[in-house]
């Protein structure tokens, strides 16, 4: 079963009308032979002078001040489009932010920051000192992987990241961390960043085995996913070539059918969360999220060869 050309055309029309420029540029790059440089140029508009990202790049936080999580989201988009120019200003500025931001302590970049509370946001982005004390590597370990991939090995951020990675990998492999679905995704991304490098502190075979073990634990084994906000294979597996696919093949293949069967009448997928406050802003952010979810779902289908229009070379312009 594949997504039909007609279904894709309807999604294309929705994206053309409703998606913000960044998400439409991502859509065009992945599915309409668009230019990744355009994605980067638009992404740069979310970057502050300090190198960090803001302005609702993560649609759940409208804070205009740079935050580690918004900056992590920028790295996710760069990874998604396979933008790997380490000398490009967008990457160099991110590295600068990571080493200079005040929102770093105890080997971790902060999950939330105080100024989040001054702007519309989802409740989980509210600043709370108790959150800062949680021993969680979300998004730290992903940012560490980004730094080890792109920073000079003589730089301060590389040195900091190397030391964090040594401790985090040891804790993860020796079961001193019980990751939730988001933290596990960050450990997966860390591996993807450093998979072609050699570090004495990591036994890659053992590390991958531990990732597979946790993916099996966190992805539900029943097929009653509905619209609950739960771990799905696509958080960790992007194609049949993923090292995590074979052990999770049943659920990864089921997600294809799930995506195809849950496309709504308005040509979007449901966003399985909502804000408790700021209803007007949430109405806007929800539409932004629908575009983001659409890009990710379609990319998953594309990577599994489940878009019929690509078989027939159908032009959508």
Buried (B, 14 or more C-beta within 10 A) or exposed (E): EBBEBEBBBBBBEBBEEBBBEBBBBBBBBBBEEBEBBBBBBBBBEBBBEBBBBBBBBBBBBBBBBBBBBBBBBBBBBBBBBEBEEEEBEBBBBBBBBBBEBEBBEEBBBBBBBBBBEEBBBBEBBBBBEEBBEEEBBBBBBBBBBBBBBBBEEEBEBBBBBBEBBBEBBEEBBEEEBEBEBBBBBBBBBBBBBBEEEEEEEBEBEEBBBBBBEBBEEBBEEEEEBEEEEBBBBBBBBBEEEBBBBEBBEEBBBBBBEBBBEEBEEEBBBBBEEEBEEBEEBBEBBBBBBBBBBBBBBBBBBBBBEBBBBBEEEEEBE
